[in-house]
């Protein structure tokens, strides 16, 4: 008997990866060109960030560049509180957008999305 080898060819999806930080929160962001929507820690970002302010904070770079319908993001975030996590997500998405298109850098820099807010809680 002849054995037939089954090979699964998984098509690699192209993505742009960046890390965003704020206080002790760290967000690993992957921007996909063939997906839409934002997922944070395997949940929809609207479920993960319960308030409208945090949702707007997280999606701000995509809205600013007017490409929220064309790109999707998968984000892993840890540390800090929800507010710091939302700002870390914003920073990570902005950095990934610059890797996606270098021309976005000037506009994102002007509104302050590429600047890492380095303030930390001071020790007692």
C-alpha positions in Angstrom: 0.0 0.0 0.0 1.1 3.4 -0.8 1.0 6.2 1.8 -0.1 9.6 0.8 1.3 12.4 2.7 -1.2 15.1 3.5 0.3 18.5 3.7 -1.5 21.5 5.1 -0.4 24.7 3.6 -1.3 27.5 5.8 -1.1 30.8 4.0 0.8 33.2 6.1 -1.1 36.4 6.8 0.9 39.6 6.5 0.9 41.8 9.6 2.7 44.7 11.1 3.8 44.4 14.7 4.6 47.0 17.3 4.7 47.4 21.1 2.9 50.2 23.0 3.6 51.1 26.6 2.0 53.3 29.2 2.9 53.2 33.0 3.1 49.4 33.6 0.8 48.4 30.8 2.3 46.8 27.7 0.3 46.1 24.5 1.6 43.9 21.7 -0.2 45.0 18.5 -0.5 43.1 15.2 -2.2 45.0 12.3 -3.6 42.7 9.7 -4.3 43.9 6.2 -7.0 41.2 5.5 -8.9 41.4 8.7 -11.3 44.0 10.1 -12.1 44.9 13.7 -10.1 45.1 16.9 -9.7 42.3 19.4 -8.0 42.7 22.7 -7.0 39.6 24.7 -9.4 37.5 22.5 -12.4 39.8 23.2 -13.9 42.5 21.1 -12.4 45.8 22.2 -15.8 47.2 22.9 -16.3 44.4 25.5 -12.8 44.7 26.9 -12.9 48.5 27.3 -16.4 49.1 28.8 -16.6 52.9 28.6 -16.9 54.9 25.4 -13.9 57.1 26.4 -11.6 54.0 26.6 -13.0 52.6 23.3 -12.3 55.9 21.5 -8.8 56.1 23.1 -8.0 52.6 21.7 -9.2 53.2 18.2 -8.0 56.8 17.9 -5.0 56.2 15.5 -7.1 54.2 13.1 -9.9 56.8 13.1 -7.4 59.7 12.7 -5.9 58.0 9.5 -9.4 57.0 8.3 -8.5 53.4 7.7 -10.4 51.6 10.5 -12.5 49.7 7.9 -9.4 48.5 6.0 -7.2 47.1 8.8 -7.8 44.8 11.7 -5.8 44.5 14.9 -5.2 41.6 17.3 -3.8 42.9 20.5 -2.4 41.3 23.7 -2.3 43.7 26.6 -1.2 43.1 30.2 -0.3 45.1 33.3 -1.7 48.4 34.6 -5.3 49.5 34.7 -7.8 49.8 32.0 -7.0 53.4 31.2 -3.3 52.7 31.0 -4.0 49.7 28.8 -6.2 51.7 26.4 -3.3 54.3 26.1 -0.8 51.5 25.5 -3.1 50.1 22.8 -3.3 53.5 21.2 0.5 53.8 21.3 1.0 50.3 19.8 -1.5 50.8 17.0 0.1 54.2 16.1 3.6 52.6 16.0 2.3 49.7 13.8 0.6 52.2 11.5 4.0 53.9 10.9 5.4 50.5 9.9 2.4 50.0 7.6 2.8 53.4 5.9 5.7 55.8 6.7 3.7 58.8 5.5 1.4 58.5 8.6 4.3 59.4 10.9 4.0 63.1 10.7 0.2 63.3 11.4 0.4 60.7 14.2 3.4 62.6 15.8 1.5 65.9 15.6 -1.5 64.6 17.6 0.9 62.9 20.1 0.0 59.3 19.5 3.7 58.3 18.9 5.0 59.8 22.1 5.4 57.4 24.9 4.1 58.8 28.1 6.9 57.7 30.4 5.4 58.9 33.7 5.4 56.2 36.3 4.1 55.9 39.9 6.8 57.1 42.3 8.0 54.8 45.1 7.1 55.7 48.6 
